[in-house]
Amino acid sequence: MTERRMHLVAFLKTGPTANHPGSWRHPEAPLHDIFTPERYEHIARVLEDARFDACFYADTFGLPDIHGGNFDAYLRLGGQISYLDPLVVLPVMARVTKHLGLGATLSTTLLHPYWIARTLASLDLLTGGRMAWNIVTSATNLEAKNFGLDAIPGKAERYDRADEVVEACNALWESWDDGAFVMDKEEGIFVDPSKVHYTNYEGTWVKTRGPLAMPRTPQVRPVFLQAGASDRGREFAARWAEMVFCTPHSKADTLAFTNDLKSRMAAYGRPPEACKVLPSFMTVIGETESIAQEKFEYLQSLIEPEAQRMLNSALMGVDLAHIGSHEDFKAAQGNQGSKGSQDRVLQLMEQERIAFTDAVAKPRALLVGTPTMIADMLEDYFTAGACDGFIISPTVHPRMFEEFGRLVVPELQRRGLFRKEYAGTTLRENLANP
């Protein structure tokens, strides 16, 4: 039996800011190269050299404008903005790598399954089977309005539609049988039409006739990544997800999430190991503990207080510039926002016994220490069964990933916790056999 190994996936944005709202101000954070291919080629090489399973680009289809009722703060303070479409960036990264999985965020609420299936199949073919789909239902009215809707639908409707979109995409991806391409010049047969089939999928929310105009891909379908933390979101993950991205506040919260999610999978005929639970961490690494702490304190000093509230306004779906308590927040809640982000703030309030306004203004916790200390923390989560690996989110990009790959990964490898070489040719093979 293969000894258990952890998985590592990088959280990326096509811009200088991810989950740390002050990191773009750091002297070592390059800003001149946001619109150059070299930026994305470099991070792809760094992650593959460190043997990461994959990276994925988080994405919002528009400029967040919840905080203060406009997008001023998000632009002025350097919010999480996608300055490029990740679908344009991923092929650039694919050209300089051979093993690294590549993930795109695509919305089941806003996009049609034929377009999703066609786009991801094309990329899976071009990358030799390395694509992942970060399946989101979208959680903001701004995105809905950009796609011609008045507001985002309710969560239950969004997930019902998401189930149908994934079903339809799966049917489209299987509309070509293996061996359909004959390419026989002598017989004059290019494709065997008996191996291509109409899909004829029709549900309550979506329908598509099919078939796709491209053959079955190396993975047949991309690896499914998902981050739903609500009860309905966890049911969706139990049915479909192969990787789940979560942001609990503590190891106990992570363990509870993992146990709950994996206990739901049997109802869908799936073993627990078919879905990898990956909590998200940012790191600050120093040669000594005191150096790491000094780097951390400087990094945190770069966060404008409004920037953290602005980030949480977008994640939680409520204008926190005008919210004074948890009760006010609950009264203002609508269909917008991420349940995982809301849960993390509530867990922080409870465990640190602080007020709601303090919790939403407090930067997300980071792992701070020497490479050995960081490896100790990750090993503790992993060996306790709280998770199957980690989403690593950048502070200072790309320096943090460079340091993590050069300093932390060798320590994890020395302990037998992480791969030294890729075992498979596709992302799904590497997830099954790290």
Secondary structure, DSSP 8 states (H G I E B T S, - for coil): ------EEEEEE-SSS-SS-TTGGGSTT---TTTTSHHHHHHHHHHHHHTT-SEEEE---SS----GGGSSHHHHHTT-S--SS-HHHHHHHHHTT-SS-EEEEEEETTTS-HHHHHHHHHHHHHHTTS-EEEEEE----HHHHHHTT-SS---HHHHHHHHHHHHHHHHHHHTSB-TT-EEEETTTTEEE-GGGB----EE-SS-EE----SS---TTSS-EEEE---SHHHHHHHHHH-SEEEE--SSHHHHHHHHHHHHHHGGGGT--GGGSEEEEEE-EEE-SSHHHHHHHHHHHHHT--HHHHHHHHHHHHTS-GGG--SHHHHHHH--S-S-HHHHHHHHHHHHHHT--HHHHHHS----EEE-HHHHHHHHHHHHHTTS-SEEEE--SSTTHHHHHIIIIIHHHHHHTT-S-SS---SSHHHHHH--
